[in-house]
Amino acid sequence: MKINGKPYRTIWPTADAVEIIDQTRLPHVFATLRLNTMRDAERAIRDMQVRGAPLIGVTAAYGVALAMRDDASDAALADACSVLLAARPTAVNLRWGVEKMRALLAPLPERERIAAAWKEAARIADEDVAINAAIGKHGGEIIRTIHQKKNTAVNILTHCNAGWLATVDWGTALAPIYTAFDAGIPLHVWVDETRPRNQGASLTAWELGQHGVSHTVIVDNAGGHLMQHGRVDMAIVGCDRVTARGDVCNKIGTYLKALAAHDNGVPFYVALPTPTIDWTLQDGVKEIPIEERAQEEVTHIAGLCDDGQVRTVQVTPQGSRAANYGFDVTPARLVTGLITERGVVKADAGAMEVLR
């Protein structure tokens, strides 16, 4: 995708390191960050300088490559995998990326591991781009069909950021939107602000604006109202993990949007690459670990001040505690369909077997 007219990916290798877009500084400051070591990659994942399940997986793969550059021993490989796996608990792509690297590198002689690690990390990154482009194609057809039926602009609601900033390129939930927009289909996006980190207001709105897509930022609680008044034609969200029976774990607040969509007859789609499916789990509510993050993400908020400086202020009373659950689980019964790189399937165990 493009930033000020220049094509970018969210992560790319250099001669001896890896560079990323520092997403903690968006939308007010566009800055790149150099990852020199495996610990830098781990910190970028943990501190959400990179975020989004697919991008986390690719960053972890490059983290293993950085570790091998410094020490390609069995002990170093085991340590790198352990450290990276502990960076964040919810996104299954993190484990997928690390285990892909471990499975390739462990049988190899140490002298072959460095080159093999960099090659495999780059392959995983390129695969992510191809997967997301395919998600865009399949999801774009859904938008086209809605447009043909109503013959006016398609209004789409999103939650959090599942655009190209959450992947290497294209995105998951936003890939169908970009595909449809580029094909000339008129559309408009309702962008949930997505508290507490405001990934919708800060990231989704920013990248949609960069691409020229019509959009409006709304508070998280406005989606149900818009659906009641017929102003939402479909909802598309991304996800961090999907169980074998189609339960979807995504950014906190997704479940409430799915309930509102179900009550108002609005199609609710989830876009995901198949590596996001955790075939070892069945009941998402009981089995998926939900990350609990620092209170400060709830109690404080950053913004651009009149003097051009980005500052953080506290919005809660001194002494009030805050709970910060990062994700919730939407049961499969509330999901209209799963948009994958291999097509659109129902969110149930039987239909999903074709994706194994």
Summary of the structure (lengths in Angstrom):
residues: 356
radius of gyration: 19.9
end to end distance: 29.8
largest distance: 63.5
contacts: 1288
relative contact order: 0.12
helix: 46%
strand: 20%
